[in-house]
Amino acid sequence: MTANRQWLLVGLISAWLCPTAINAEGDWPQWRGPASDGHSVEANVPVKWDEKSVVWKTELPGSGQSSPVIFGDRVFLTSALEAGGQRVVFCVDRKTGKILWQETVWTGTPEATHKMNGWATATCATDGKQVVAFFGRGGIHGFDVDGKKLWSKDLGKFDGPWGAAASPLIVDGLVIQNCDAVDEASLLALEVRTGKVVWQTPRQIPPRGGWSSPVLVNAGARREVVVNGEEVVTSYDPLSGAKLWTCKAFTGRGEPTITPGNGLLFVVNGKPGDFYALRPGGDGDITQSHMAWHTPRKSGRDQPSPIVVGEFVIVVSMDGVGFCYDTTTGKELWKERLGGSFTSSPIAANGLAYFQDDAGKTTVIKPGSKLEVVAENTLPADGSEVFRASLTPSRGQMFSRSEKTLYCLGK
């Protein structure tokens, strides 16, 4: 099948499905899933669980916040040991929880990081043959799925107050990585097989830097890689790195990853939480021409990305307040406290949205004009565990990662 015909087929299936890898239904190959929108297409994603639902749990090496990435029976994760002085990539058997392989990719003096961050926060990406992991100052690294190291690349010092957290994105044999930092900021693409740099485009980031992950979207006949930023959203050509358009943000700290859905891009500013929707496409400055709606939401700090379910889009603030909006108009439909504090981004399956807080409690809601809580699920955590990774659904099970433990939930 030619590339153009493949793109046509994918477009007919879903305008927002990530078209760069053919995944089985239960695969979750990158940050926020196959389409970078947090959605699972599985019909049997668990809705309710408790301590009796734990199939297995595995104590992980070191500490990390990267979310589980799953392809077939392999789960890929990262961790940092020695207070960030050692970075590791490892693979867990999906069925048993056994660690199949573990490789140290970097040792050295760690960069500064925020107290809520760490040194192993970026989620891996895989095409089923290679797996790529990014660690900021610890570099970017390619492995085959059996743990054979293929390449490593130093991408800079990554000085700044926040630390690194942007996850890689695989597109047509390229791995695209956002390298926002206060020293040198850029978006670059490397060959996923060799690590060779194919293109590198400078990004204009103010001194505080950022850590948003790139998202691939389909804007009509054109594909775009879109990245949130400190003061601007920017779109790039995925194969050349050419800048396509920009949209000025309303407030600073645009770190939450953009969520595509319903033909729009939903964008949250990290502080104080302005929320807006863009139409992709266009050229140059599209701030006026492609703004669908904007709401000056004053909610404090935000880190989670939005989630779109049907005609509703929901975003939760760090302090646990959920907001639901109409995707077409931006009208606020409800504002309710979900409880807890939230860092991880939500997922969706079968018309339901899943929000896991930092203590590991997951609130499952049915989006609508009023808040409808379907389930409130807890884990047998010891009280000291912190859950900042996002949930990963796969093959009728749910995977939840705290900084030091991986849980498999289901049957």
Summary of the structure (lengths in Angstrom):
residues: 411
radius of gyration: 19.3
end to end distance: 37.9
largest distance: 54.1
contacts: 1507
relative contact order: 0.14
helix: 5%
strand: 41%
